[in-house]
């Protein structure tokens, strides 16, 4: 089947598992959804702004009409991926998009070949899915923007406080270690004064991205303010934090940064500490800040720690 978009931008891009859909009983076996089902879809799909919940609702209703084993949804730009149910041998892939928006792709799976009538039902029902998905994506972006530093794409202080509180609670409950690193750029004012704030912004963004690539997926980095950053190390001891901090310091020191035909180098001062019994957000941040202060007053470009 070719890629024929309908009026709201739903298009079948692949029918995998058989060269042609089964049309032996089509279109005579095609059954349009009842008004009751349409009403239920309109109501239920708009009851949530959670993409996973929306997809679950949609699959549940779809199964009342078709032998669908599962579906998956992918949105590359927002790095979203959901898989619901079982992934079958036969798949039908659709893109959700308008002239100005791309809202990802949805893949339906089944152990049976899809009939032409089944593909028609997919396309009819997906018209009810289109706007709830778009609203959920917009909501998710708004929530992310509220807790993200716009320059570096790291978490902001609001996100940091929420994450540290959650990690402290988990570490206390599970009796697991938790460590934190605070770092600052050395002589950063001189960079801004010499090369301008545009260069300073470039360096902050570039170094933040480099550090994110070093960290594990379970570790989190936040912009604390100005050129100060905080790294939250999940299930990590103080010794582990010292190793990570030294890896970061060494990596950044060796970087050659190119900005408007200028080759620049920067260094970091880093302080590390680990959670102790009775710690809260304030006490943990305070020790990390004190250890950073020690590093800045010990020649910079070094790692210091407080037990």
DRENGU-120623 format. One record per residue (C-alpha): x, y, z. Coordinates in steps of 0.2 Angstrom, whole numbers, plus 5000, padded with zeros to 4 digits. Each point is the difference from the previous one (the first is absolute). Last residue first. Layout:
<pts>
XYZ
...
</pts>
This chain:
<pts>
516750675270
500550164991
500850004983
501250094989
500449984982
501150114990
500150134986
500150145013
501650055011
499449945016
498750145003
498949944987
500149825005
499650055018
498550104995
499449854990
500149905016
499050135009
498650004986
499949815001
499850015019
498650134999
499149904986
499949855011
499550105015
498650104991
499349854991
499849895015
501349905009
499549905016
501249854996
501450064988
499950034981
501650024991
501150144996
501050074985
500750174995
500650044982
501050144993
500050004981
501150054986
499850094983
500950004984
499750114985
500549994981
499450164992
499349994982
498350065005
499949885014
501049845000
500249905017
501549895003
499549885013
501449935011
499550085016
498249954998
500549814999
501150015015
498850105011
498649884995
501049845004
500550085016
498250035005
499549824995
501449935011
499650115015
498249964998
500449815001
501050035016
498650095007
498849864996
498849994986
498249934999
499450154989
501350144997
499250175000
501150134991
499850185004
500650154989
500750175003
500350124986
498550115003
498849905011
499849825006
499949944982
499649815003
500749844995
499249835003
500849825002
498949854995
500550014982
501849995005
501150154998
501350034987
498850064987
499250125012
501750075003
500350054982
498350074998
500350125016
501750044993
499250064983
498650105007
501050095013
501450034987
498850074987
499250115013
501750075005
500350034981
498450104999
500550095016
501550084992
501749944996
501150095012
498850065014
499049844998
501549895001
500750105015
498449985009
500249814998
501650005010
499749815004
498449934996
499049935015
499649835006
498949925013
500049815002
498749895009
500049835007
498749875005
500349835008
498649875003
499049965016
498449974989
498950125009
501350135004
500749994983
498350014992
499550155011
501750094996
499749974982
498350075000
500550165009
501550014989
498949994984
498850135006
501350125005
500949984984
498550024989
499650175008
501850054999
500149974981
500249834991
501350014986
499550054983
501650125000
499150164995
498249985004
500349925017
498649875002
498749995013
498650104993
500549964982
499749815004
498250045006
499750104985
500749874988
498949875009
498450104998
500450034981
500349814998
498449965009
499050134990
500649924984
499749825006
498250055005
499850094982
500549854990
499249865009
498250034994
500650004982
500949845004
498349915000
499750024982
501849964995
500149855010
498249944994
500650024982
501549895004
498949875007
498950004984
501549974990
500449855010
501549995012
500949845000
499849915017
501350005014
499650185002
501050165002
499550194998
501450134998
499750185005
501250144993
500550175007
499050165002
500850104986
499350174999
499950144987
499249924985
499149885011
500749835007
499649835007
501049874991
499349824999
500849835000
499049844998
500849845007
499949824998
501149885010
499350065017
500650125014
499149965016
499150135010
500550185002
501750074994
500350195003
501550104994
500350185002
501750094995
499150174997
500750014982
499849814997
498249985005
499649825000
498449905004
499849825002
498549894998
499449835005
499149844996
498650074989
498649884995
498850144995
498450085006
500049985019
501950004999
500050184994
499150065016
501349935011
501450064988
499350185001
499950005019
501849945002
500650124987
499250155010
500849935017
501749994992
499850184993
499550085017
498950154997
498549905005
498150014998
500050054982
500249824994
498649955011
498650124994
500450004981
500349815001
498349975009
499050114988
500849904985
499649845009
498250055003
499850064982
500649834994
501649974992
499949964981
500049814996
501049944985
499649824996
499350044982
501550104996
500949895001
499949815003
501449944990
500950175001
501549945011
501350144999
501449984987
501849955002
499749935017
501050025016
500250194999
498750134994
501050165000
499750194998
498150015004
499650185001
499150115013
500250184996
498350085005
499249994983
500649824995
501849964995
500249874987
501649905001
499849854989
499349835004
</pts>
